[in-house]
Amino acid sequence: MLSKWYELKPKAVELRKRGLSLKAIETRLSIPRSTLSGWLKDVVLSKSQKEKLLKNWKDGLIRARQKAVVWHNAQKNLRLEKARSEAQATLENLDLKNDSIVDLALAMLYWGEGRKGNAVTSLGNSDPLILRFFVAVLGRNYGIDARQIKGELHLRADQDASAMKRYWAKELGLPLENFMSVSFDKRTIGSPTYPDYKGVCILRCGSVAIQRKLVYLSEQFCERISAETDRNSGAVSSVGRASA
């Protein structure tokens, strides 16, 4: 029994002899690839036609990859925008004028990034925004003047100490003379530094009392939330057993 596309076979053979790919013929004539493969398996292509088909295949692969990159980037942008919107919604539910909320945020940051066990309150990072927040809350909640905050820099071997002091002083709104200590990582000798990397800045103020409060606050907050979650989970489990 002849297939319903059989009358198109001569046209398919003609297109193949002209060097068209199976995909191109399938698209043009709406004939399944499996049918075309059987019809055209004995059609001999010239060397130039084979080279053209190979080139078209490679070009198509490149275009497909480019389209995939565009699609993935678009999807990523959508996910990022969703995350930004959700973060904004959370912020709108917070009273950012409430010092206790701001203090808790600093405590959680300090618990992760701050120095514990020393007789100072000290936090280091390579991100100026994090350190600006640290300086701002020390001033807002604890009355620490910027002139009381000292800075030390940990730089790579090829970085200029004077330039990095000026950078961090400007970024953090601290007096230039507050940056006295600079150390260089000898392990980086001979390895060029990316232009955007400005080293690690460590800020400290003399009050150990702030450090102690922040650490206790973060620990107790986590303990309370964990305990509350455990209690709620236990209550749900009890209800489930009772209904069973």
Secondary structure as UniProt FT lines:
FT   TURN            4..5
FT   HELIX           6..8
FT   HELIX           9..17
FT   TURN            18..19
FT   HELIX           22..29
FT   HELIX           33..40
FT   TURN            41..42
FT   HELIX           47..92
FT   TURN            96..97
FT   HELIX           99..113
FT   STRAND          114..115
FT   STRAND          121..125
FT   HELIX           128..142
FT   HELIX           146..148
FT   STRAND          150..156
FT   TURN            157..158
FT   HELIX           161..172
FT   HELIX           176..178
FT   STRAND          179..185
FT   HELIX           186..188
FT   TURN            189..190
FT   TURN            195..196
FT   STRAND          200..205
FT   HELIX           208..243
//
